[in-house]
Amino acid sequence: IVLALLGHTAYADPKFEYGKHDDVKDVKGIDWTAAAEAGLILTTGNSETTTATGGLHISRKTGANKVMFDASGAYAKSGLRVLDDLNGDGMINDGSEIITVSSVTAETLSSKLRYDRFLTEFNSLYIAALASRDTPAGLDSAFGGQVGYSRRVYKSATAETAVEVGYDFSRQDPVTGPDISIHSGRVFMGHKALMTEGATLEAAIEVLTNFNRETLTTTDEQRHVVDGGPLKDTRVNSRVAVTAKIGLNLAVQMSMELKYDNRPGPLPVKDLAPGFVPEASAFDTVMKASFIYTFVGAK
């Protein structure tokens, strides 16, 4: 069960994960772990809303190898009763002029398949495939991949920090306009610490910036096409989460995600004047409180 408190919903990437040699050093055979979360909120009457969230995490560890799959999604639709002066007399005469208008305020899907090959206790290589969708943010679909090097730079009895550098490719299909290919450099830092017995803190930040020139269709307030030159499309993804165990297989988590895109996709609105394609918001946030149940490989 998940109670999702959604802000302006971003393209909700799965939780940040990075390669840690400790994940596989004690594995003798094959170790599977899986966890899932899901939630639903419905209201009817004067306010009609539907909100659904879900997530899945699966990992497989053997030898010096780790394969991980993450997926998450959020959907929110609201319906509000509004006035519609059908006969244009400036007054609402009967119930036929009170209508319900529905709109989708969140529609995000995200998935990531990642493989880590551990070279030493502190060094590893990774490769990943990604897919996502976020129509309110102007992104109909996106597919891509990542490859790079990961190193654990700090390790203590209760905390660890890792950094990653690599290459990221994304093929994006905006809600309007042609597809866009983005070749980017990627830098990532993740930190995990034990706060107290059974409670952990996780924090991560990822920065990507484009190497190639992008052909954009979005315009500024003067209706000039936005510059898609190299290093102009910088994206920052960050996440902070606190998780506390409340049972052998059950945990509660509070998380906050902040995403910034210097070149966001086109705003998905209708009836725009010719030559005017406004950008979606550059900032997106997701706030979530959830119960997470681990149903395979719990220790």
Backbone torsions as a table, in degrees:
resi	resn	phi	psi	omega
1	ILE	NA	135.4	-179.6
2	VAL	-128.9	132.9	169.9
3	LEU	-102.7	105.5	-173.4
4	ALA	-98.6	123.4	175.7
5	LEU	-107.4	98.0	-171.0
6	LEU	-95.2	128.8	169.2
7	GLY	-86.0	-146.4	173.2
8	HIS	-70.7	105.7	-163.4
9	THR	-71.0	131.1	178.4
10	ALA	-92.4	173.6	172.2
11	TYR	-72.3	100.8	-163.1
12	ALA	-76.1	91.0	175.0
13	ASP	-61.2	151.7	170.5
14	PRO	-60.0	163.8	-177.6
15	LYS	-57.2	146.3	-180.0
16	PHE	-66.6	131.7	175.2
17	GLU	-130.9	145.4	176.5
18	TYR	-137.5	159.0	-175.3
19	GLY	-70.9	130.7	177.4
20	LYS	-132.2	123.6	-178.5
21	HIS	-60.7	-29.5	178.6
22	ASP	-59.9	-23.2	-179.5
23	ASP	-64.5	-28.1	-173.4
24	VAL	-120.6	-6.9	-171.2
25	LYS	-66.6	-28.1	-179.0
26	ASP	-102.2	5.2	-178.6
27	VAL	-79.9	121.5	-179.3
28	LYS	-94.1	-37.6	179.5
29	GLY	-118.9	-114.2	176.5
30	ILE	-122.6	127.1	-177.5
31	ASP	-116.5	119.3	177.4
32	TRP	-105.9	141.4	173.5
33	THR	-139.8	138.7	177.8
34	ALA	-143.4	144.8	177.1
35	ALA	-143.5	148.2	-177.4
36	ALA	-141.0	153.8	174.8
37	GLU	-145.4	148.3	179.8
38	ALA	-157.3	152.3	179.3
39	GLY	-158.9	158.3	-178.4
40	LEU	-150.5	132.5	175.5
41	ILE	-128.1	126.9	179.7
42	LEU	-128.8	135.4	170.5
43	THR	-132.7	147.8	177.5
44	THR	-135.3	169.9	180.0
45	GLY	103.8	-128.9	-178.7
46	ASN	-67.7	-28.7	175.6
47	SER	-125.7	121.7	-178.7
48	GLU	-110.9	114.3	-179.3
49	THR	-135.0	148.5	173.1
50	THR	-134.6	121.0	178.4
51	THR	-129.7	125.9	179.2
52	ALA	-132.8	137.1	177.8
53	THR	-134.0	156.2	177.8
54	GLY	-164.0	159.5	179.1
55	GLY	-158.7	154.8	179.8
56	LEU	-146.6	135.6	177.6
57	HIS	-133.7	125.2	179.2
58	ILE	-132.6	135.8	175.9
59	SER	-137.1	148.3	178.0
60	ARG	-132.3	125.4	-176.7
61	LYS	-124.1	136.0	175.5
62	THR	-160.1	133.8	-179.3
63	GLY	56.9	-128.1	178.5
64	ALA	-100.7	25.5	-174.7
65	ASN	-123.9	145.7	175.4
66	LYS	-141.6	128.6	175.3
67	VAL	-117.5	133.9	-174.6
68	MET	-137.0	138.8	175.7
69	PHE	-127.0	129.2	177.0
70	ASP	-126.1	139.9	174.8
71	ALA	-144.9	144.4	177.2
72	SER	-150.5	158.6	179.7
73	GLY	-157.7	154.6	176.5
74	ALA	-147.0	136.6	179.2
75	TYR	-138.0	130.5	178.7
76	ALA	-139.7	131.0	178.3
77	LYS	-134.2	134.0	-178.5
78	SER	-126.0	148.8	176.1
79	GLY	-131.5	124.2	-178.5
80	LEU	-119.8	141.9	177.0
81	ARG	-81.7	123.0	-177.6
82	VAL	-128.2	165.1	-179.0
83	LEU	-91.5	139.7	-179.8
84	ASP	-138.1	101.5	-177.7
85	ASP	-75.0	87.3	-173.0
86	LEU	-64.8	-40.3	-176.7
87	ASN	-93.7	-0.5	174.5
88	GLY	68.4	25.4	-179.4
89	ASP	-91.5	4.7	178.2
90	GLY	81.8	4.2	-180.0
91	MET	-134.4	156.7	174.5
92	ILE	-97.2	113.3	-170.4
93	ASN	-93.6	-32.1	-179.1
94	ASP	-156.5	-178.6	-176.1
95	GLY	-64.9	-19.3	-179.9
96	SER	-68.8	-17.1	179.2
97	GLU	-97.0	12.9	172.1
98	ILE	-116.0	111.8	-174.1
99	ILE	-121.6	163.7	176.2
100	THR	-105.2	124.5	179.0
101	VAL	-108.0	123.9	-178.9
102	SER	-105.2	145.2	177.1
103	SER	-149.1	144.8	176.7
104	VAL	-88.6	119.6	-177.6
105	THR	-102.2	-14.4	176.1
106	ALA	-150.7	131.8	175.4
107	GLU	-152.7	84.5	-175.6
108	THR	-122.9	135.8	174.1
109	LEU	-134.3	140.1	-178.8
110	SER	-151.4	140.3	178.4
111	SER	-147.4	153.3	-178.2
112	LYS	-150.5	128.6	174.7
113	LEU	-115.5	122.1	-173.0
114	ARG	-132.0	141.1	176.2
115	TYR	-122.0	129.5	176.8
116	ASP	-114.7	132.7	174.0
117	ARG	-116.0	113.3	-176.2
118	PHE	-85.9	121.6	-179.3
119	LEU	-88.4	-45.6	177.1
120	THR	-140.0	-173.6	179.3
121	GLU	-63.9	-27.8	-174.2
122	PHE	-114.7	-5.8	-174.1
123	ASN	-128.2	141.3	177.2
124	SER	-154.8	164.0	173.7
125	LEU	-115.2	150.2	-179.0
126	TYR	-138.8	154.2	172.7
127	ILE	-143.6	141.1	-174.5
128	ALA	-145.4	151.9	172.5
129	ALA	-119.2	139.0	-174.8
130	LEU	-131.8	150.4	173.7
131	ALA	-148.2	142.1	-178.3
132	SER	-156.2	169.0	179.0
133	ARG	-155.2	137.5	176.7
134	ASP	-157.6	87.1	-174.9
135	THR	-67.1	-38.5	177.8
136	PRO	-61.1	-26.2	178.4
137	ALA	-91.4	8.9	175.7
138	GLY	87.6	13.0	-177.0
139	LEU	-117.4	109.8	179.3
140	ASP	-73.4	-40.3	176.0
141	SER	-164.6	158.1	176.7
142	ALA	-150.0	136.5	177.3
143	PHE	-132.4	145.3	-179.2
144	GLY	-173.4	-169.3	-179.0
145	GLY	-154.0	164.2	178.3
146	GLN	-137.9	150.0	174.1
147	VAL	-149.1	144.4	-179.3
148	GLY	176.0	-165.5	-174.1
149	TYR	-120.2	138.3	-179.6
150	SER	-125.0	138.7	178.0
151	ARG	-138.9	133.3	173.9
152	ARG	-83.7	117.6	-173.4
153	VAL	-99.3	-14.1	-179.8
154	TYR	-149.0	139.2	179.3
155	LYS	-150.5	127.1	173.8
156	SER	-135.0	-175.0	-179.0
157	ALA	-66.8	-23.8	-174.4
158	THR	-126.4	0.5	-176.6
159	ALA	-153.4	158.7	175.1
160	GLU	-154.7	151.9	-180.0
161	THR	-134.8	136.8	179.0
162	ALA	-130.8	150.4	175.2
163	VAL	-127.1	151.3	179.1
164	GLU	-136.3	144.5	172.0
165	VAL	-132.3	145.0	-178.5
166	GLY	-179.9	-165.0	-177.0
167	TYR	-115.7	141.0	179.8
168	ASP	-129.8	132.9	174.6
169	PHE	-121.9	136.4	178.6
170	SER	-137.9	132.2	173.9
171	ARG	-110.9	108.6	-172.7
172	GLN	-107.3	139.9	175.4
173	ASP	-114.0	97.0	-179.8
174	PRO	-66.9	162.4	178.6
175	VAL	-65.4	-25.7	173.4
176	THR	-136.5	147.7	177.7
177	GLY	91.6	175.4	-176.4
178	PRO	-75.2	165.3	175.9
179	ASP	-65.6	155.1	-178.6
180	ILE	-128.2	131.1	173.6
181	SER	-103.6	131.1	-176.8
182	ILE	-125.4	120.4	174.0
183	HIS	-104.6	119.6	-170.2
184	SER	-132.5	154.1	166.1
185	GLY	-88.6	148.6	-175.3
186	ARG	-130.6	132.8	173.2
187	VAL	-129.9	133.8	-175.3
188	PHE	-138.0	143.3	171.8
189	MET	-136.7	131.8	179.2
190	GLY	-131.0	143.1	-178.9
191	HIS	-134.9	137.4	177.4
192	LYS	-135.4	134.5	-176.5
193	ALA	-142.5	145.7	174.5
194	LEU	-85.5	115.1	-178.0
195	MET	-78.8	-46.8	176.9
196	THR	-157.2	175.5	-176.6
197	GLU	-57.6	117.7	178.5
198	GLY	86.5	0.2	-178.4
199	ALA	-126.8	130.1	-178.3
200	THR	-126.5	153.2	175.3
201	LEU	-115.6	131.5	176.3
202	GLU	-125.1	134.0	177.3
203	ALA	-139.2	140.6	-178.1
204	ALA	-151.5	149.8	174.6
205	ILE	-142.1	138.6	-179.2
206	GLU	-130.4	132.0	179.0
207	VAL	-123.4	129.6	176.8
208	LEU	-129.1	143.1	175.0
209	THR	-144.6	144.1	-170.9
210	ASN	-78.9	145.0	174.4
211	PHE	-96.6	-29.4	-175.4
212	ASN	-98.2	165.1	174.8
213	ARG	-84.6	131.7	-179.8
214	GLU	-102.4	138.3	175.6
215	THR	-91.2	103.3	-174.9
216	LEU	-101.3	156.7	177.0
217	THR	-112.0	-12.2	-178.3
218	THR	-70.5	152.7	-177.8
219	THR	-128.1	158.7	175.8
220	ASP	-89.1	-172.0	-176.5
221	GLU	-65.5	-23.3	177.2
222	GLN	-90.4	8.0	179.3
223	ARG	65.9	26.3	172.2
224	HIS	-88.4	137.2	179.3
225	VAL	-63.2	133.0	-177.0
226	VAL	-66.1	138.5	-178.8
227	ASP	-70.6	122.6	178.5
228	GLY	-108.6	32.1	-177.7
229	GLY	-70.6	170.9	179.0
230	PRO	-55.2	141.1	178.6
231	LEU	67.7	9.5	177.7
232	LYS	-88.7	-30.7	-177.2
233	ASP	-95.0	73.2	179.1
234	THR	-91.6	131.9	-179.6
235	ARG	-124.0	139.0	179.5
236	VAL	-128.1	125.3	177.4
237	ASN	-121.3	127.8	180.0
238	SER	-136.5	153.8	-177.8
239	ARG	-152.1	138.6	173.5
240	VAL	-130.4	133.0	-178.4
241	ALA	-143.2	143.3	174.0
242	VAL	-120.3	125.1	-177.4
243	THR	-122.1	134.2	179.4
244	ALA	-131.0	130.0	178.1
245	LYS	-76.0	135.9	176.7
246	ILE	-124.6	13.2	178.7
247	GLY	-179.2	178.2	-178.8
248	LEU	-61.4	-43.0	-176.9
249	ASN	-114.0	-0.5	-171.6
250	LEU	-117.9	139.0	177.6
251	ALA	-141.4	155.9	175.3
252	VAL	-114.8	139.8	-176.2
253	GLN	-134.8	137.9	170.2
254	MET	-114.7	128.7	-177.6
255	SER	-138.8	154.6	177.7
256	MET	-138.4	126.7	178.0
257	GLU	-118.3	139.0	175.6
258	LEU	-129.0	129.8	-179.1
259	LYS	-128.5	138.1	178.4
260	TYR	-129.5	133.3	178.1
261	ASP	-130.2	113.9	-178.3
262	ASN	-69.1	-19.7	176.4
263	ARG	-130.2	73.8	-179.2
264	PRO	-68.7	164.9	180.0
265	GLY	-72.5	174.4	-180.0
266	PRO	-67.9	141.5	178.4
267	LEU	-68.5	125.9	-175.9
268	PRO	-81.3	75.5	176.7
269	VAL	-125.7	159.0	-177.1
270	LYS	-103.3	172.3	173.8
271	ASP	60.5	41.6	176.4
272	LEU	-84.9	148.4	176.8
273	ALA	-67.3	148.6	178.5
274	PRO	-54.8	134.0	178.8
275	GLY	84.1	1.2	-179.9
276	PHE	-116.2	112.8	178.8
277	VAL	-128.3	89.8	-176.2
278	PRO	-69.6	153.2	177.4
279	GLU	-82.8	151.5	169.7
280	ALA	-71.1	172.8	-179.6
281	SER	-63.6	140.6	179.3
282	ALA	-76.0	-24.0	-178.0
283	PHE	-109.9	137.4	175.0
284	ASP	-135.5	145.6	177.3
285	THR	-134.3	151.5	173.4
286	VAL	-134.8	123.7	174.4
287	MET	-115.1	133.0	-174.4
288	LYS	-147.0	137.7	169.4
289	ALA	-118.6	127.7	-172.2
290	SER	-146.4	153.2	167.8
291	PHE	-99.2	132.0	-177.9
292	ILE	-119.6	126.6	179.3
293	TYR	-111.8	124.3	177.1
294	THR	-95.9	117.4	-172.3
295	PHE	-111.6	-1.2	174.7
296	VAL	-138.5	134.4	172.1
297	GLY	74.8	19.3	179.3
298	ALA	-67.3	140.7	-178.8
299	LYS	-119.0	NA	NA
